[in-house]
Amino acid sequence: MQQYLSAVIIGSLCFCCTCGCLESASGAPDSGIEGMAGEGTTSFLLGDAIAALDAGIADSLFSFSGYSLYTVVGSGVNSDGAAESWSLLIVPEGDNETRLLTFTGNSWQDAVWPEEPGNDTAACCLDDILMPEELYAQNRGVLEEMMTGNGVDTTDIELAGGVYHVRARDVSDMRELRFDARTGEPVQ
């Protein structure tokens, strides 16, 4: 079930990011969330993206005041653990509606996600895990070997269920390494 959910989330994120369908709900009050136009190739650390989200919540730019985090996906992650975009699957406090938040460096975008995270997906606390830059620093050799083996200079990363899934994709192949999110140790 977890693998299916992960595949659905990543596939949907790729589709939404390339088609531009991640827009604020029509008719929603202006929440200060901008479109993805002008997206560049600048990379951002997850902590910086979370700080921007927390600042937006503090400034009442969002229609929720807190949230439970279930999945983190980074796209175009470089060898330092910084990504071109970060996506979070969250459930706002006091709300049953799942939301997909996507950060591209310009701003966060907020979209309703059609499915609940699922009973087998536990919420995660970023204070209890390694941040991606720490994971990449700790496992630099094996990650760079995977990237070189696939002829790519970036990866995708997904945090779900206490495990980081790092994927290197080229046109014909995809390799994946898994790491414990708390320790950074490889998981079989």
C-alpha positions in Angstrom: 0.0 0.0 0.0 2.8 2.4 0.9 4.6 1.8 -2.4 1.3 2.4 -4.3 0.7 5.7 -2.3 4.2 6.8 -3.0 3.9 6.1 -6.7 0.6 8.0 -6.9 2.0 11.0 -5.0 5.1 11.3 -7.1 3.3 10.7 -10.4 0.6 13.3 -9.5 3.2 15.8 -8.4 5.1 15.4 -11.7 1.9 15.8 -13.6 0.7 18.8 -11.6 4.1 20.6 -11.7 4.4 20.2 -15.5 0.8 21.0 -16.3 0.5 24.0 -14.0 -2.6 22.7 -12.3 -1.4 23.5 -8.8 -3.3 26.8 -8.4 -5.2 28.1 -5.4 -8.8 27.1 -5.4 -10.9 29.5 -7.5 -13.0 31.7 -5.4 -10.7 31.3 -2.4 -9.7 34.5 -0.7 -6.3 35.9 -1.8 -3.8 34.0 0.4 -0.7 35.5 -1.0 0.1 32.3 -2.9 1.6 32.9 -6.3 1.6 30.8 -9.4 4.6 28.9 -10.7 5.3 31.3 -13.5 8.9 32.4 -13.6 10.1 29.2 -11.9 13.9 29.0 -12.1 16.5 26.4 -11.4 17.6 27.8 -8.1 17.7 25.2 -5.3 16.5 25.6 -1.7 17.1 23.7 1.5 14.0 22.2 3.0 14.5 24.1 6.2 14.4 27.4 4.3 11.2 26.4 2.6 9.6 25.4 5.9 10.7 28.8 7.4 8.9 30.5 4.5 5.8 28.4 5.2 5.9 29.2 8.9 6.3 32.9 8.1 3.3 32.7 5.8 1.2 31.0 8.5 2.3 33.7 11.0 1.3 36.4 8.6 -2.1 34.8 8.0 -1.4 34.1 4.3 -2.9 30.6 4.7 -6.3 29.5 5.7 -4.9 27.3 8.5 -2.7 27.9 11.5 -1.0 24.6 11.9 -0.7 21.2 10.3 0.4 17.6 10.5 3.0 16.6 7.9 2.8 13.2 6.2 5.0 13.3 3.1 7.8 15.4 1.8 9.0 15.3 -1.8 12.0 17.1 -3.2 12.5 17.4 -7.0 15.8 18.2 -8.6 17.8 17.7 -5.4 21.5 18.4 -5.8 24.4 16.7 -4.0 24.0 19.2 -1.2 20.4 18.3 -0.4 18.9 21.4 -1.9 15.9 21.0 -4.2 14.4 23.0 -7.1 11.0 22.4 -5.5 9.6 20.9 -2.3 6.1 19.5 -1.9 4.4 18.6 1.4 1.3 16.5 1.9 -0.3 17.9 5.0 -3.6 17.9 7.0 -4.3 21.3 8.6 -5.1 21.3 12.3 -8.9 20.9 12.9 -9.5 20.0 9.2 -10.1 16.7 7.5 -9.0 18.0 4.1 -5.6 16.9 2.9 -3.6 19.6 1.2 -0.6 19.6 -1.2 1.8 22.5 -0.6 4.5 23.1 -3.2 7.4 25.5 -2.8 9.4 26.7 -5.8 11.4 29.5 -4.2 9.0 32.2 -5.2 6.2 31.1 -2.9 4.2 28.3 -1.6 1.2 27.0 -3.6 -1.7 25.4 -1.9 -4.0 22.8 -3.5 -6.6 20.4 -2.2 -5.4 16.8 -2.4 -8.1 14.3 -3.3 -7.0 11.5 -0.9 -6.2 11.2 2.8 -2.7 10.2 3.7 -4.0 6.7 4.8 -4.0 4.9 8.0 -0.5 3.3 7.4 1.1 6.7 6.9 2.1 8.3 10.2 2.6 12.0 10.5 6.3 13.0 10.9 8.0 15.6 12.9 10.9 17.4 11.2 12.5 18.0 14.6 13.0 14.2 15.0 14.7 13.4 11.6 17.7 14.4 9.6 17.2 17.2 7.1 17.9 16.2 3.5 21.2 18.2 3.5 22.4 16.2 6.5 21.3 12.9 4.9 23.2 13.9 1.7 26.3 14.9 3.6 26.3 11.7 5.6 25.8 9.5 2.5 27.7 11.6 0.0 29.8 8.8 -1.5 27.0 6.3 -2.1 24.6 9.0 -3.4 27.2 10.5 -5.8 28.0 7.0 -7.0 24.3 6.4 -7.8 24.0 9.7 -9.6 27.1 9.1 -11.6 25.9 5.6 -12.5 22.7 7.0 -13.9 24.4 10.0 -15.6 22.4 12.6 -13.6 23.4 15.5 -11.4 20.2 15.6 -9.4 17.9 13.2 -7.6 14.4 13.1 -6.2 13.8 12.5 -2.5 10.7 11.4 -0.7 10.2 11.2 3.0 7.3 8.9 4.0 6.8 6.6 7.0 10.1 7.5 8.6 12.1 6.5 5.5 13.9 8.7 2.9 13.6 7.3 -0.7 16.3 8.8 -2.9 15.8 8.2 -6.6 18.2 8.9 -9.6 16.4 8.7 -12.9 17.6 8.8 -16.4 15.8 8.1 -19.7 15.9 4.4 -19.3 16.6 3.6 -15.7 15.8 4.5 -12.2 17.8 3.6 -9.1 16.6 4.0 -5.5 18.3 4.0 -2.2 16.4 4.1 1.1 17.6 5.6 4.4 16.3 5.7 7.9 15.1 9.3 8.4 16.3 9.5 12.0 19.8 8.0 11.6 20.6 8.3 7.9 21.6 4.6 7.9 20.7 2.6 4.7 17.5 0.5 4.9 17.1 -2.7 2.9 
